[in-house]
Amino acid sequence: MSRLNPSSWFRRPARPGQAPATLPGHESAHANPGGRGIPWVAVQSSNLDRVAYYPAARVLLVQFRHGGCYRYEGVPGAVWNSLASGGGGSVGVYHAYYVKWAYPYRGPLREDDPELTRGL
């Protein structure tokens, strides 16, 4: 897999009616027992602090080190897998190129803002 070829960063998309693939070690990020709390996954980045994904709603949550949270709508599972697994070398660069302007978003929001998790 080439780090320079962005198309190699994506996992094969799920078939219609099939749940998106989950990377080993990220299964807990898809569970939200009792609906309490956000299932954050820490990432290694100088800009991003942690991310969370709700596959049924296709919603990606991103918290930046400066404290602001963003909610991205309509994000496919393949994008989540690439972002959560390190973005092919840089989580921040992957976010900037493949998430930031590609999907509608709300933010910056505080982590305790109800708008962040509305409908999840």
C-alpha positions as a printed Julia matrix, in Angstrom:
120×3 Matrix{Float64}:
   0.0    0.0    0.0
   1.46   3.32  -1.05
   1.32   6.26   1.33
   1.47   8.6   -1.65
  -1.55   7.14  -3.43
  -4.73   8.42  -1.68
  -6.89   5.77  -3.34
  -4.94   3.1   -1.45
  -5.95   4.68   1.89
  -9.55   3.51   1.6
 -10.86   0.11   2.51
 -13.27  -1.61   0.14
 -16.76  -0.05   0.66
 -19.52  -2.13   2.21
 -22.08  -3.73  -0.08
 -25.63  -2.33   0.03
 -27.36  -3.59   3.15
 -24.04  -4.57   4.76
 -22.55  -2.73   7.72
 -19.29  -0.89   7.01
 -16.12  -2.75   7.9
 -14.62  -1.94  11.26
 -10.91  -1.92  11.9
  -9.68  -4.3   14.61
  -9.54  -2.42  17.89
 -12.21   0.1   16.89
 -15.26  -2.08  17.62
 -15.9   -0.25  20.88
 -16.11   3.03  18.99
 -19.26   1.76  17.28
 -20.95   0.85  20.55
 -22.66   3.44  22.71
 -24.02   1.42  25.62
 -27.2    2.92  27.01
 -26.72   6.01  24.86
 -24.42   7.51  27.51
 -21.39   9.47  26.43
 -19.65   9.81  23.1
 -17.54   6.82  21.97
 -14.35   8.84  21.38
 -11.23   7.28  19.88
  -7.94   9.1   20.52
  -5.8    9.86  17.45
  -2.15  10.82  17.11
  -2.21  14.29  15.64
  -0.88  17.73  16.48
  -4.25  19.27  15.54
  -6.96  16.63  16.12
  -7.48  15.22  19.61
 -10.09  12.48  19.13
 -12.79  11.24  16.78
 -16.06   9.31  17.05
 -18.29   7.69  14.44
 -21.95   6.63  14.4
 -22.27   4.21  11.44
 -26.08   4.01  11.42
 -26.35   7.79  11.07
 -23.08   8.17   9.09
 -22.01  10.95  11.44
 -18.36  11.7   12.24
 -17.47  13.79  15.29
 -14.04  15.43  15.48
 -12.6   17.19  18.52
  -9.61  19.45  17.97
  -6.85  20.06  20.47
  -7.99  23.69  20.77
 -11.26  22.31  22.2
 -13.75  22.83  19.36
 -15.88  19.9   18.18
 -17.28  19.47  14.67
 -20.06  17.19  13.44
 -19.79  15.93   9.84
 -22.88  14.41   8.16
 -23.01  11.62   5.55
 -19.49  10.29   6.12
 -19.0    6.73   4.77
 -17.52   4.01   6.94
 -14.45   3.79   4.7
 -13.54   7.4    5.51
 -13.95   6.69   9.23
 -11.73   3.6    8.98
  -8.99   5.54   7.2
  -9.17   8.46   9.64
  -9.23   6.27  12.78
  -6.36   4.12  11.53
  -3.99   7.04  11.03
  -5.01   8.55   7.72
  -2.23   6.91   5.73
   0.45   8.78   7.64
  -1.15  11.96   8.97
  -4.59  12.17  10.56
  -4.63  15.96  10.25
  -3.75  15.94   6.55
  -6.3   13.19   5.85
  -8.98  15.21   7.66
  -8.08  18.38   5.75
  -8.12  16.67   2.32
 -10.91  14.12   2.63
 -13.3   15.3    5.35
 -13.11  19.03   6.05
 -14.65  20.34   2.85
 -16.2   17.12   1.53
 -19.13  16.79   3.97
 -21.63  19.2    5.49
 -20.68  20.11   9.05
 -21.73  21.98  12.17
 -19.23  23.61  14.44
 -17.33  24.67  16.32
 -19.42  23.23  19.14
 -18.68  22.52  22.78
 -18.49  18.85  23.75
 -21.56  19.27  26.0
 -23.61  21.04  23.29
 -26.76  18.95  22.55
 -26.44  19.81  18.84
 -23.29  17.66  18.67
 -25.18  14.41  19.34
 -28.7   15.33  18.2
 -30.44  12.34  16.65
 -27.66   9.85  17.48
